[in-house]
Amino acid sequence: MAVFFESSEGAVFPKIRKLAVKQWIGQIAHSLSKRLGEVSYRFCSDKEILQVNNQYLKHDYYTDIITFDYSEGDLIAGDIFISLDTVGSNAVKYRVDYQKELHRVIIHGVLHLCGLKDKTDEEARQMRQAEDAALQLYGFEI
């Protein structure tokens, strides 16, 4: 299992239990019949995620997560950028605990690498169900 975490300049590394989160990510991947390859998380600011969004996706807006998928077959791999600023504002907006929202976004990226999508209403519903199940597995109340 090769899960890496880093934070960019200007972003304070979030309080996560790295080993527990790595194991959780592996459990979720395995539950979806996937093997865990190299997955790198970069915790960043809104400024950086907007820059990534503009440069690589040609989108001019903020988002909480951008996932670059390098998976092949049942081996998942990718680079995941998470804006801690947007995670924080979404936690306030949706009236949820910051840690719960952060972990939802962390697993959201893995679920994308496992093949789940969220473009249609039905896909978004299925993604939310998978996120909720993963959060419950980790110990968060839903």
Backbone as a printed PyTorch tensor [residue, N CA C, xyz], in Angstrom:
tensor([[[  0.8600,  -1.1790,   0.0000],
         [  0.0000,   0.0000,   0.0000],
         [  0.8910,   1.2220,   0.0000]],

        [[  0.7010,   2.0850,  -0.9580],
         [  1.5250,   3.2740,  -1.0770],
         [  0.6420,   4.5100,  -1.1270]],

        [[  0.2800,   5.0050,   0.0430],
         [ -0.5080,   6.2270,   0.1380],
         [  0.3950,   7.2810,   0.7560]],

        [[  0.4850,   8.4230,   0.0840],
         [  1.3550,   9.4950,   0.5390],
         [  0.5410,  10.7490,   0.8210]],

        [[  0.9650,  11.4910,   1.8270],
         [  0.3110,  12.7430,   2.1910],
         [  1.3630,  13.8410,   2.2440]],

        [[  1.0170,  15.0010,   1.7000],
         [  1.8730,  16.1790,   1.8260],
         [  0.9750,  17.4090,   1.8450]],

        [[  1.5250,  18.5000,   2.3210],
         [  0.7900,  19.7580,   2.2500],
         [  1.6610,  20.7640,   1.5220]],

        [[  1.0150,  21.6220,   0.7790],
         [  1.7440,  22.6290,   0.0280],
         [  2.0840,  23.7990,   0.9390]],

        [[  2.9800,  24.6400,   0.4510],
         [  3.3450,  25.8340,   1.2000],
         [  2.0960,  26.6760,   1.4170]],

        [[  1.9080,  27.1200,   2.6250],
         [  0.7390,  27.9290,   2.9350],
         [ -0.4620,  27.1240,   3.4150]],

        [[ -0.3470,  25.8200,   3.4090],
         [ -1.4340,  24.9620,   3.9010],
         [ -0.9060,  24.1640,   5.0880]],

        [[ -1.5740,  24.3040,   6.2100],
         [ -1.1730,  23.5700,   7.4100],
         [ -1.6530,  22.1230,   7.2640]],

        [[ -0.7420,  21.1830,   7.4740],
         [ -1.1110,  19.7720,   7.3440],
         [ -2.2540,  19.4630,   8.3150]],

        [[ -3.3400,  18.8510,   7.8270],
         [ -4.4980,  18.6050,   8.6960],
         [ -4.2130,  17.5200,   9.7310]],

        [[ -4.9820,  17.5570,  10.7930],
         [ -4.8520,  16.5600,  11.8540],
         [ -5.5920,  15.2970,  11.4310]],

        [[ -4.8390,  14.3930,  10.8360],
         [ -5.3940,  13.0930,  10.4560],
         [ -4.4740,  12.0170,  11.0240]],

        [[ -5.0540,  10.8690,  11.2660],
         [ -4.2650,   9.7180,  11.7250],
         [ -3.8030,   8.9840,  10.4630]],

        [[ -2.6080,   9.3200,  10.0140],
         [ -2.1260,   8.8430,   8.7080],
         [ -2.2070,   7.3310,   8.5450]],

        [[ -1.7110,   6.5810,   9.4890],
         [ -1.7100,   5.1280,   9.3570],
         [ -3.1430,   4.5920,   9.2880]],

        [[ -4.0110,   5.0860,  10.1600],
         [ -5.4050,   4.6420,  10.1650],
         [ -6.0930,   5.0010,   8.8470]],

        [[ -5.8200,   6.1970,   8.3320],
         [ -6.4320,   6.6240,   7.0690],
         [ -5.9170,   5.7660,   5.9190]],

        [[ -4.6170,   5.4580,   5.9150],
         [ -4.0670,   4.5900,   4.8710],
         [ -4.7370,   3.2120,   4.8930]],

        [[ -4.9130,   2.6540,   6.0800],
         [ -5.5600,   1.3480,   6.2030],
         [ -7.0110,   1.4210,   5.7410]],

        [[ -7.6960,   2.4840,   6.1070],
         [ -9.0960,   2.7050,   5.7210],
         [ -9.2100,   2.7870,   4.1980]],

        [[ -8.3310,   3.5400,   3.5670],
         [ -8.3270,   3.6550,   2.1050],
         [ -8.1450,   2.2740,   1.4760]],

        [[ -7.2270,   1.4910,   2.0170],
         [ -7.0130,   0.1370,   1.5200],
         [ -8.2390,  -0.7340,   1.6730]],

        [[ -8.9290,  -0.6210,   2.8120],
         [-10.1600,  -1.3940,   3.0380],
         [-11.2230,  -1.0480,   2.0060]],

        [[-11.3860,   0.2480,   1.7580],
         [-12.4180,   0.6890,   0.8120],
         [-12.0840,   0.1960,  -0.5910]],

        [[-10.8340,   0.3380,  -0.9920],
         [-10.4240,  -0.1450,  -2.3160],
         [-10.6880,  -1.6480,  -2.4260]],

        [[-10.2830,  -2.4020,  -1.4150],
         [-10.4760,  -3.8570,  -1.4180],
         [-11.9590,  -4.2170,  -1.4860]],

        [[-12.7860,  -3.4630,  -0.7680],
         [-14.2290,  -3.7510,  -0.7620],
         [-14.8570,  -3.5470,  -2.1350]],

        [[-14.1790,  -2.7750,  -2.9940],
         [-14.6550,  -2.5300,  -4.3580],
         [-13.8480,  -3.3330,  -5.3830]],

        [[-13.1980,  -4.3910,  -4.8830],
         [-12.4130,  -5.3100,  -5.7250],
         [-11.2690,  -4.6130,  -6.4480]],

        [[-10.6540,  -3.6620,  -5.7710],
         [ -9.5190,  -2.9340,  -6.3350],
         [ -8.2860,  -3.1670,  -5.4750]],

        [[ -7.1270,  -3.0690,  -6.1150],
         [ -5.8580,  -3.1310,  -5.3990],
         [ -5.3050,  -1.7120,  -5.3120]],

        [[ -4.6180,  -1.4430,  -4.2230],
         [ -4.1100,  -0.1080,  -3.9860],
         [ -2.6970,   0.0320,  -4.5290]],

        [[ -2.5470,   0.9190,  -5.5020],
         [ -1.2360,   1.2620,  -6.0240],
         [ -0.7320,   2.5010,  -5.3140]],

        [[ -0.1660,   3.4270,  -6.0480],
         [  0.3410,   4.6670,  -5.4530],
         [ -0.7130,   5.7580,  -5.5380]],

        [[ -1.1190,   6.2430,  -4.3710],
         [ -2.0850,   7.3320,  -4.2780],
         [ -1.4470,   8.4420,  -3.4540]],

        [[ -1.3540,   9.6230,  -4.0470],
         [ -0.7320,  10.7630,  -3.3790],
         [ -1.7690,  11.8480,  -3.1320]],

        [[ -1.8080,  12.2950,  -1.8860],
         [ -2.6870,  13.3990,  -1.4940],
         [ -1.8470,  14.6460,  -1.2960]],

        [[ -2.3350,  15.7560,  -1.8140],
         [ -1.6960,  17.0450,  -1.5800],
         [ -2.7520,  17.9690,  -0.9930]],

        [[ -2.5590,  18.3300,   0.2700],
         [ -3.4560,  19.2710,   0.9420],
         [ -2.9690,  20.6740,   0.6060]],

        [[ -3.8790,  21.4940,   0.0920],
         [ -3.4720,  22.8020,  -0.4020],
         [ -4.5000,  23.8720,  -0.0560]],

        [[ -4.2420,  25.0760,  -0.5520],
         [ -5.1330,  26.2180,  -0.3460],
         [ -6.0680,  26.3640,  -1.5480]],

        [[ -7.0500,  27.2450,  -1.4000],
         [ -7.9300,  27.5630,  -2.5280],
         [ -7.1310,  28.1180,  -3.7010]],

        [[ -6.1340,  28.9270,  -3.3830],
         [ -5.3180,  29.5310,  -4.4400],
         [ -4.6760,  28.4490,  -5.3060]],

        [[ -4.0950,  27.4420,  -4.6670],
         [ -3.4250,  26.3870,  -5.4410],
         [ -4.4240,  25.5300,  -6.2040]],

        [[ -5.5370,  25.1830,  -5.5900],
         [ -6.4810,  24.3110,  -6.3010],
         [ -7.1020,  25.0390,  -7.4880]],

        [[ -7.2870,  26.3540,  -7.3690],
         [ -7.7890,  27.1280,  -8.5060],
         [ -6.7620,  27.1130,  -9.6380]],

        [[ -5.4950,  27.2230,  -9.2760],
         [ -4.4250,  27.1800, -10.2600],
         [ -4.3990,  25.8190, -10.9810]],

        [[ -4.5300,  24.7360, -10.2220],
         [ -4.5580,  23.3880, -10.8020],
         [ -5.7850,  23.2370, -11.6920]],

        [[ -6.9210,  23.7280, -11.2090],
         [ -8.1640,  23.6490, -11.9640],
         [ -8.0370,  24.3820, -13.3050]],

        [[ -7.4540,  25.5770, -13.2620],
         [ -7.2560,  26.3600, -14.4900],
         [ -6.2900,  25.6670, -15.4390]],

        [[ -5.1370,  25.2560, -14.9250],
         [ -4.0720,  24.7240, -15.7620],
         [ -4.4110,  23.3900, -16.4150]],

        [[ -4.9790,  22.4750, -15.6390],
         [ -5.1760,  21.1180, -16.1510],
         [ -6.5910,  20.8100, -16.6260]],

        [[ -7.5740,  21.4750, -16.0500],
         [ -8.9650,  21.1590, -16.3970],
         [ -9.6760,  22.2970, -17.1270]],

        [[ -9.0000,  23.4370, -17.2290],
         [ -9.5650,  24.6270, -17.8920],
         [-10.8570,  25.0810, -17.2130]],

        [[-10.9230,  24.8930, -15.8840],
         [-12.0670,  25.3600, -15.0830],
         [-11.6060,  26.5490, -14.2530]],

        [[-12.4200,  27.5850, -14.1930],
         [-12.0580,  28.7790, -13.4390],
         [-12.9420,  28.9140, -12.1970]],

        [[-12.8340,  27.9110, -11.3120],
         [-13.5860,  27.9710, -10.0680],
         [-12.8910,  27.1260,  -9.0020]],

        [[-13.2690,  27.4010,  -7.7670],
         [-12.7320,  26.6570,  -6.6280],
         [-13.4880,  25.3400,  -6.4850]],

        [[-12.8240,  24.3660,  -5.9360],
         [-13.4470,  23.0830,  -5.6410],
         [-12.7510,  22.4920,  -4.4270]],

        [[-13.3750,  21.5190,  -3.8120],
         [-12.7450,  20.9100,  -2.6370],
         [-11.7200,  19.8580,  -3.0190]],

        [[-11.8910,  19.2240,  -4.1880],
         [-11.0090,  18.1250,  -4.5710],
         [-10.8650,  18.0430,  -6.0830]],

        [[ -9.6600,  17.6880,  -6.4980],
         [ -9.3870,  17.3440,  -7.8920],
         [ -8.6300,  16.0230,  -7.8610]],

        [[ -9.1110,  15.0690,  -8.6320],
         [ -8.4990,  13.7370,  -8.6670],
         [ -7.9770,  13.4570, -10.0670]],

        [[ -6.6870,  13.1640, -10.1440],
         [ -6.0740,  12.7300, -11.3980],
         [ -5.9100,  11.2190, -11.3050]],

        [[ -6.5900,  10.5250, -12.1840],
         [ -6.6940,   9.0630, -12.1270],
         [ -5.6850,   8.4100, -13.0660]],

        [[ -4.7830,   7.6090, -12.4950],
         [ -3.7970,   6.8580, -13.2770],
         [ -4.0240,   5.3500, -13.1300]],

        [[ -5.2070,   4.9640, -12.7220],
         [ -5.5200,   3.5580, -12.4720],
         [ -5.4660,   2.7440, -13.7480]],

        [[ -5.0880,   1.4810, -13.5940],
         [ -5.0860,   0.5370, -14.6990],
         [ -5.6730,  -0.7740, -14.2100]],

        [[ -6.7410,  -1.1970, -14.8590],
         [ -7.4040,  -2.4360, -14.4440],
         [ -7.8940,  -2.3150, -13.0130]],

        [[ -7.5270,  -3.2840, -12.1860],
         [ -7.9920,  -3.2530, -10.7950],
         [ -6.9850,  -2.5770,  -9.8620]],

        [[ -5.9050,  -2.0020, -10.4040],
         [ -4.9030,  -1.3030,  -9.5990],
         [ -5.1880,   0.1900,  -9.6390]],

        [[ -5.5500,   0.7430,  -8.4830],
         [ -5.8690,   2.1700,  -8.4640],
         [ -4.6140,   2.9800,  -8.1260]],

        [[ -4.5190,   4.1380,  -8.7810],
         [ -3.4040,   5.0470,  -8.5670],
         [ -3.8540,   6.4390,  -8.9880]],

        [[ -3.3080,   7.4490,  -8.3290],
         [ -3.6530,   8.8020,  -8.7210],
         [ -3.0690,   9.8530,  -7.8090]],

        [[ -3.2130,  11.0870,  -8.2510],
         [ -2.8450,  12.2650,  -7.4650],
         [ -4.1370,  12.9760,  -7.0980]],

        [[ -4.2640,  13.2880,  -5.8110],
         [ -5.4830,  13.9070,  -5.3060],
         [ -5.1190,  15.2110,  -4.6050]],

        [[ -5.6930,  16.3060,  -5.0910],
         [ -5.4960,  17.6220,  -4.4910],
         [ -6.7460,  17.9480,  -3.6780]],

        [[ -6.5460,  18.3740,  -2.4380],
         [ -7.6700,  18.7340,  -1.5690],
         [ -7.4370,  20.1440,  -1.0440]],

        [[ -8.3890,  21.0380,  -1.3180],
         [ -8.3190,  22.3930,  -0.7850],
         [ -8.8720,  22.4030,   0.6310]],

        [[ -7.9920,  22.6240,   1.5910],
         [ -8.4290,  22.6720,   2.9860],
         [ -9.3210,  23.8820,   3.2410]],

        [[ -9.1210,  24.9640,   2.4810],
         [ -9.9810,  26.1450,   2.6090],
         [-11.4220,  25.7910,   2.2500]],

        [[-11.5970,  25.1220,   1.1160],
         [-12.9550,  24.7730,   0.6780],
         [-13.5620,  23.7000,   1.5690]],

        [[-12.7550,  22.7530,   2.0340],
         [-13.2740,  21.7590,   2.9810],
         [-13.8300,  22.4820,   4.2070]],

        [[-13.0950,  23.4690,   4.7000],
         [-13.5490,  24.2360,   5.8670],
         [-14.8270,  25.0120,   5.5980]],

        [[-14.8970,  25.6900,   4.4610],
         [-16.1110,  26.4620,   4.1630],
         [-17.3010,  25.5410,   3.9100]],

        [[-17.0540,  24.3680,   3.3050],
         [-18.1500,  23.4060,   3.1040],
         [-18.6290,  22.8250,   4.4330]],

        [[-17.7290,  22.6000,   5.3620],
         [-18.1310,  22.0930,   6.6810],
         [-19.0710,  23.0910,   7.3490]],

        [[-18.7660,  24.3600,   7.2340],
         [-19.6340,  25.4010,   7.8040],
         [-20.9520,  25.4480,   7.0280]],

        [[-20.8660,  25.4800,   5.7160],
         [-22.0530,  25.5700,   4.8570],
         [-23.0260,  24.4200,   5.1160]],

        [[-22.5050,  23.1940,   5.2360],
         [-23.3580,  22.0190,   5.4010],
         [-23.5560,  21.6280,   6.8690]],

        [[-22.9820,  22.4450,   7.7590],
         [-23.1310,  22.2450,   9.2130],
         [-22.7010,  20.8560,   9.6510]],

        [[-21.4920,  20.4930,   9.2150],
         [-20.9160,  19.2180,   9.6180],
         [-19.5510,  19.4690,  10.2480]],

        [[-19.1100,  18.5280,  11.0230],
         [-17.8070,  18.5940,  11.6650],
         [-16.7060,  18.6440,  10.5940]],

        [[-15.7010,  19.4900,  10.8070],
         [-14.6100,  19.6380,   9.8480],
         [-13.9110,  18.3090,   9.5750]],

        [[-13.6140,  17.5390,  10.6070],
         [-12.9220,  16.2670,  10.4260],
         [-13.7490,  15.2950,   9.5800]],

        [[-15.0400,  15.2890,   9.8140],
         [-15.9170,  14.4160,   9.0250],
         [-15.9120,  14.8430,   7.5580]],

        [[-15.9980,  16.1410,   7.3110],
         [-15.9860,  16.6440,   5.9340],
         [-14.6400,  16.3550,   5.2730]],

        [[-13.5560,  16.5340,   5.9890],
         [-12.2300,  16.2430,   5.4470],
         [-12.1150,  14.7670,   5.0570]],

        [[-12.5610,  13.8940,   5.9270],
         [-12.4860,  12.4600,   5.6270],
         [-13.4370,  12.0790,   4.4900]],

        [[-14.5770,  12.7550,   4.3850],
         [-15.4880,  12.5080,   3.2540],
         [-14.7670,  12.8370,   1.9450]],

        [[-14.0650,  13.9480,   1.9190],
         [-13.3700,  14.3510,   0.6990],
         [-12.1920,  13.4100,   0.4200]],

        [[-11.4740,  13.0060,   1.4590],
         [-10.3700,  12.0560,   1.2770],
         [-10.8730,  10.7860,   0.6030]],

        [[-11.9750,  10.2340,   1.0930],
         [-12.4640,   8.9690,   0.5280],
         [-13.1580,   9.1880,  -0.8100]],

        [[-13.6900,  10.3810,  -1.0330],
         [-14.3160,  10.7200,  -2.3130],
         [-13.3220,  10.5100,  -3.4540]],

        [[-12.0940,  10.9720,  -3.2520],
         [-11.0630,  10.8000,  -4.2730],
         [-10.7800,   9.3360,  -4.5580]],

        [[-10.6920,   8.5290,  -3.5180],
         [-10.4510,   7.0940,  -3.6800],
         [-11.6140,   6.4410,  -4.4190]],

        [[-12.8230,   6.8430,  -4.0860],
         [-13.9950,   6.2750,  -4.7620],
         [-13.9700,   6.5980,  -6.2560]],

        [[-13.5170,   7.8060,  -6.6040],
         [-13.3460,   8.1270,  -8.0270],
         [-12.3240,   7.1880,  -8.6580]],

        [[-11.2020,   6.9670,  -7.9670],
         [-10.1760,   6.0720,  -8.5030],
         [-10.7080,   4.6490,  -8.6730]],

        [[-11.6750,   4.2900,  -7.8410],
         [-12.2870,   2.9540,  -7.9150],
         [-13.3710,   2.8690,  -8.9820]],

        [[-13.6480,   3.9820,  -9.6520],
         [-14.5910,   3.9650, -10.7600],
         [-15.9310,   4.6300, -10.5090]],

        [[-16.1950,   5.0770,  -9.2920],
         [-17.4590,   5.7620,  -9.0390],
         [-17.4140,   7.1630,  -9.6390]],

        [[-18.5460,   7.5850, -10.1410],
         [-18.6620,   8.9080, -10.7500],
         [-19.7230,   9.6980, -10.0020]],

        [[-19.8380,  10.9910, -10.3280],
         [-20.8420,  11.8240,  -9.6450],
         [-21.3830,  12.9340, -10.5450]],

        [[-21.4090,  12.6810, -11.8390],
         [-21.8820,  13.7060, -12.7800],
         [-23.4030,  13.7890, -12.8510]],

        [[-24.0860,  12.6520, -12.8250],
         [-25.5520,  12.6650, -12.8740],
         [-26.1030,  12.6120, -11.4480]],

        [[-27.3900,  12.8750, -11.3150],
         [-28.0240,  12.8060,  -9.9970],
         [-27.9140,  11.3980,  -9.4090]],

        [[-28.1160,  10.3900, -10.2400],
         [-28.0490,   9.0050,  -9.7620],
         [-26.6190,   8.6450,  -9.3440]],

        [[-25.6350,   9.0470, -10.1530],
         [-24.2410,   8.7930,  -9.7820],
         [-23.8810,   9.5000,  -8.4820]],

        [[-24.3460,  10.7370,  -8.3320],
         [-24.0640,  11.5100,  -7.1130],
         [-24.6900,  10.8380,  -5.8900]],

        [[-25.8980,  10.2870,  -6.0640],
         [-26.5630,   9.5770,  -4.9620],
         [-25.7520,   8.3480,  -4.5680]],

        [[-25.3040,   7.5960,  -5.5550],
         [-24.5030,   6.4010,  -5.2860],
         [-23.1640,   6.7670,  -4.6380]],

        [[-22.5590,   7.8600,  -5.0900],
         [-21.3040,   8.3220,  -4.4990],
         [-21.5250,   8.6830,  -3.0330]],

        [[-22.6040,   9.3950,  -2.7460],
         [-22.8920,   9.8010,  -1.3610],
         [-23.1130,   8.5760,  -0.4810]],

        [[-23.8060,   7.5860,  -0.9910],
         [-24.0160,   6.3550,  -0.2250],
         [-22.6860,   5.6640,   0.0700]],

        [[-21.8130,   5.6150,  -0.9290],
         [-20.5030,   4.9840,  -0.7390],
         [-19.6600,   5.7830,   0.2600]],

        [[-19.7200,   7.1000,   0.1830],
         [-19.0090,   7.9500,   1.1490],
         [-19.5220,   7.6950,   2.5600]],

        [[-20.8520,   7.6890,   2.7060],
         [-21.4450,   7.4680,   4.0310],
         [-21.0420,   6.1170,   4.6010]],

        [[-21.0680,   5.0770,   3.7670],
         [-20.6770,   3.7400,   4.2240],
         [-19.2140,   3.7340,   4.6640]],

        [[-18.3630,   4.3980,   3.8900],
         [-16.9370,   4.4640,   4.2320],
         [-16.7300,   5.2410,   5.5290]],

        [[-17.4420,   6.3420,   5.6860],
         [-17.3130,   7.1430,   6.9140],
         [-17.7630,   6.3400,   8.1370]],

        [[-18.8330,   5.5790,   7.9860],
         [-19.3010,   4.7240,   9.0830],
         [-18.2370,   3.6770,   9.4240]],

        [[-17.6380,   3.0930,   8.4160],
         [-16.5840,   2.1090,   8.6340],
         [-15.4340,   2.7200,   9.4200]],

        [[-15.1230,   3.9820,   9.1460],
         [-14.0280,   4.6660,   9.8330],
         [-14.4160,   5.0700,  11.2600]],

        [[-15.7270,   5.1500,  11.5200],
         [-16.1740,   5.4660,  12.8740],
         [-16.9730,   6.7450,  13.0210]],

        [[-17.2500,   7.4190,  11.9090],
         [-18.0630,   8.6260,  11.9710],
         [-19.5400,   8.2490,  11.9910]],

        [[-20.3300,   9.0040,  12.7210],
         [-21.7750,   8.8100,  12.7190],
         [-22.3600,   9.5010,  11.5130]],

        [[-23.3400,   8.8470,  10.9150],
         [-23.9940,   9.4070,   9.7200],
         [-25.4100,   9.8270,  10.0840]]])
